[in-house]
Amino acid sequence: MIKIGDIYQAYDAEKSKRMLYDFDDLLIETYQLLKKDQDVREKYREIYSHLLVDEFQDTNPAQMSILKLLIGD
């Protein structure tokens, strides 16, 4: 009997092998980049003076964290 965890592990291994990202990976990588690299964070804060979030009610915690990093204090 195949378990969901086994399917996810196979999926994750295949992504890694092919050097692919899914949507969750993109969110995590974006958050980590903005969190650790002040130059990148400041670059995008300077480029964008306004941010429009469509369907804000559907924003997940990772997306909210990215927004907070981009908005700043």
N, C-alpha and C positions, 0 to 999 in steps of 0.2 A: 504494500500500500504506500503510495507516494504522499508525502506530507507537504503542506504549503511551504514550510521552512526549507525543505529540500529543493523545491521549485525555485524559491527566491535565491538560494545559494547558487544554483546552476545559472540563473539569470544574471546574478551579480558577477560570477566568474566569467561568463561570456562577455559581458560589458567590458570588464577589465582586459580580457584577452584582445578584444577588438578596439580598445581605447575609445569607448563610447560613453556618453553621459545621457541619463534620462532627466526628466524635469526636476526631480528631487536633487539629483547630483548637481545640476546647474545652480539651484538655490543654495545648496551647501557651499559649493566652490565660490560663488559670488559673495556670500556672507563672509567666508573665511578670508578671501582676498581683501575685501573692504575693511574688515576688522583688523587685520595684521599690517596692512600697507597704507600708512597715512598719506603718502604721495598720491596713490591711486584714488583714495577716498576724497582728498582735496581736489584732485583733477576733475572728478565728476561733480563735486559740489560747485565748482566754478563754472563748468560747462552748462549745467542746468539750474536755472533760477527758480523754476516751477516744476512740480511733479504732479501729474494727474493719475489717479489710481481708479481705473474702471472696475466696477463690481467690488468696491471696497469691503462690502459685507462678506465676501468670499476670501478675503486675505487670510492666509494662514500665518502662524507664528514666525516661520522663517522669512516670509515675505515682509512681515512687519518689522523684523529685526533689520533687514536690508534697508527698508525705508528710513528707519531711525538713523542708521549709519549715514545715509545719503543726506538726510535733512540736517543732522548735527544738532547743536544745542539750540 
